[in-house]
Structures are given as C-alpha cells and as structure tokens.
Amino acid sequence: MRARSATALMGALTAIGVLFAASGCGSGTQSDGSTPSASDIRLYGTDGNMSNSFGDALKDSPAVLAGMKGTTPLTPLSDDFKKRVKAIDPSLTDFNYAGETYDAVVIAALAAEAGRSIEPTSIAKQIIGVTTGDNVCDTLTACLTAAKSGKDFKYRGISLRSSGFTGVGEPSAAMYGVLNFGTSNTIDDAKTEFVGAGDEKSEDKTAPPAPSSSPGKPTGGGPKPSLKYGLLLPKTGALAFQGAPMFAAAKLAIKEINEAGGVLGAPVQVEEGDDGTNPDVAKATAAQFIAHGVGVIIGAGASGVSKAVIPQIVQAGRVMISPSATSDELTKIDDKGFFFRTSPPDVLQAKAVADIIMRDGHTKVAIVARDDTYGSGLADGVRADLLSAGVKPNNILVKKYEAKDNYDKNDGPRLFNPIASDIKGFGATGILIVGFDESALAIKALVAEGVKA
C-alpha cells in the first residue's frame, strides 16, 4: 500500500505565490464602509462551473456571467488535439478535462505493456513508473514502442507535461487555466491565462517491479486477451454538462491505442457507463463493469462519487483512474494502490483561486459551496489561503448548501435565497461559487437579491 501522509504531500508542493493588495486598495474595497453596489461585485468560480456548457444554464440571463473569473486544471491544448477530439464528438463546446482523460487511458495502456500483463494488480504497480522514468516520450506511439521494447521511458502527454506522479498516484505538478466569461456567457479564450503549481521534484522515482516473464496467453488457441476499459463518467446528474469532452477524449485514446497496435498484441476494448454524479448510480455501473471483466475504470467524475466507489474497486482488485476528481481527501484515502488520478489535488487549485481573488484587490470575500467532499474541501482550502494572504477572519463569509444529485425549481428559493440575503448584508465584493450546474441557481438568487447586476 502506498503511503499517504499529509506531511509528504505538503512537502511535495510548491505554493503558488499569493499576491495581495494592501488593505483599503483594490477594485472591490468600499472606503466608507457602505454596502458595495451590484456593479462592484465580481463572481469567481472553479472547475465545476467554469465552462461554456455551464453558461448554457443561464441563457435567460444573457450577460450575467460577464466578468466572472475562475480556475480549472487545464493545459494549453494544441489545435491538432482539439481537432482529433472533435472528430469523435463534433458537438463539443468545451475541452475541460479532455487532456486528463486522454492521458488516463494512455497511462493504463502503457502500464499494461510495460508490465507485460493486463491483470489490474500488475497494471497498478507500473502506473507511477511509466510517468517517472528517465527518457521522455511525448506521443502515444513513441511510448508504446518504448514499452514494447522494454526501454525505460516516461510519458509526457496532453495534461501530464512537466513531471510525473507522486508516490500516491497523482500529478506532482499541474497547469491551471484562469478563465473569464464574456458578455455572451461563454469563455473568452483571448483572456485565458495559464499558471503552474506543484513541485516537479516530488515525483516518485522508485523503480517499478520487473515485468511479467510473459504476457497472459490464451488457452485452447483462442484470441489474445484484451485490456478492457470502463468509462465511469457523468452522462446524467449535476456534472452531466461536463461529461461530453471526457467521453470523447477517452474514445479518442482507445482509437489511437488500437491504431498503434493495441496492448500486448490485442486491441483494447471499452464499455461506456454513467456515474450519474451519484454514488448509487456509480456503484451500480462499477458492479456491471466488474462483472463484465473490466480491468481499468476511468472515472468517476466527481470527487464524492469517486470516494464512494473506491472501496468497491479495491475489493474487486481493479484499477481506477479519475481524470477530474480533485478533492484533497482522496490523497489520503486507503486505496490499496488501486486508485490514481490525472487531475491535481485541490490544495493546488485553492491557492490559485485565492491568488486571483487577492490580485483583484478583494478584502471582503464570500464563499458559496456545495457541502460535499469537493465543495467543502475546496472552500475550506481557499479560506485558509485567503487568511494566509492577510484577509481578516471576519472578512470571509462561508456559506455551504445541501449537495444533491439533481436540483429542482424549488431549490433556488429554498437553498440560495437565504444565502444571497446573507451575502448582501455581509457586503462582500468578491463572491466565489464552488459548485456544479446548480451554481446557476445561486447566481440567479444573487441577481434577485440585488447583489449582482
């Protein structure tokens, strides 16, 4: 079992420098102590709501997101990669977590080839090693060739660029996109900036075990056994709007692996499923995957859903790689070495979010967050980083709301109107919303209360 100590994690991280304005300065400060006007308020978001597909939920309020700023794990994507992903799904308007999903599929294939086995236990033991070797290969074909020939290599792909995994199976360093919504409730790509976070030196250089002497051989002269993937990603539920690019990127990786000769001489297979952004739905889908012989599960999408499924996949001895579960809590979970992620932990995103809020000069901040593994963890992390940056404790208001799989029209008034009223009385100039598609209800409540124009 891999050690998962908080001390080791923090020692592996290089903090993003948090720059902040002196007290009384900046765009949001009210020097006379009066309540700020709606035009003074700036909204902030995180990876759960910073996407074009989220903007679709506010079509009836055409410019309400204008100026909203936030972060998401994101590497600059080449036009070629976007073109290849869109060839799988031409309807895509976002590429959030597409790179992380592609890399998750590829890393598992490379681990199987490097270990000469499609058995999940063998794959799990090779995954970190294929990202932390000594010789860089930056294409799927080049890395598969190195793995097949038994050469040492380290995969550098779409999202995993600067360094490999830590000993707990997550990126040691990552890139974040700082995104801005324009007047049409869509991301203004011209304003996107990229910042790095983490510590490249914290990747785990421990050599993986020697590969199997020979790959599994068919019995009775049958076909070679195939590595089988299961896509445990959101088709329904609160994260359904972000599922499409992940499914498309996974299918692209499967296609390109097979075009490169497959794994251990056989085409890889894939089975699609839905995590429902719901632990019960995800568990049922995972059970089907396990029964159907899936060795590698890509997902789940949300942190809380991933947390719920991990004990099930550990008991079954299957590999699970999430491209988008970012909660810090997953760094310390007892996964017996079977859970990995290509998305960085939220300890890094929290610093990035706090940084942009402080750069904009806000010294009175409200945080609205889902009360679950993802929302609470990220909200608490941002609050801690704001305090470290010099914001007074009584100048930070944290309001958490009930986390649900689906929200109906009655949830807006019930959950978010009271929060909007509290924020108005508090007088925050910066408002961070940590949520999924229900973030639209929170924003509508802020508009109705006159907090946001």
Secondary structure as UniProt FT lines:
FT   HELIX           6..11
FT   TURN            23..24
FT   TURN            27..28
FT   TURN            31..32
FT   HELIX           38..40
FT   STRAND          42..45
FT   TURN            47..49
FT   HELIX           52..55
FT   HELIX           56..58
FT   TURN            59..60
FT   TURN            62..67
FT   STRAND          69..73
FT   HELIX           79..88
FT   TURN            90..91
FT   TURN            96..97
FT   HELIX           98..115
FT   HELIX           120..127
FT   HELIX           129..131
FT   STRAND          136..137
FT   HELIX           140..148
FT   TURN            149..150
FT   STRAND          154..155
FT   TURN            167..168
FT   STRAND          173..181
FT   TURN            183..184
FT   HELIX           189..191
FT   STRAND          193..198
FT   HELIX           200..202
FT   TURN            220..221
FT   STRAND          228..233
FT   TURN            238..239
FT   HELIX           240..242
FT   HELIX           243..259
FT   TURN            260..261
FT   TURN            264..265
FT   STRAND          269..274
FT   TURN            276..277
FT   HELIX           279..291
FT   TURN            292..293
FT   STRAND          296..299
FT   HELIX           303..316
FT   STRAND          319..322
FT   HELIX           328..332
FT   TURN            336..337
FT   STRAND          339..341
FT   HELIX           346..359
FT   TURN            360..361
FT   STRAND          365..370
FT   HELIX           373..388
FT   TURN            389..390
FT   HELIX           393..395
FT   STRAND          396..401
FT   TURN            409..410
FT   HELIX           412..416
FT   HELIX           417..426
FT   STRAND          430..434
FT   TURN            437..438
FT   HELIX           439..448
FT   TURN            449..450
//
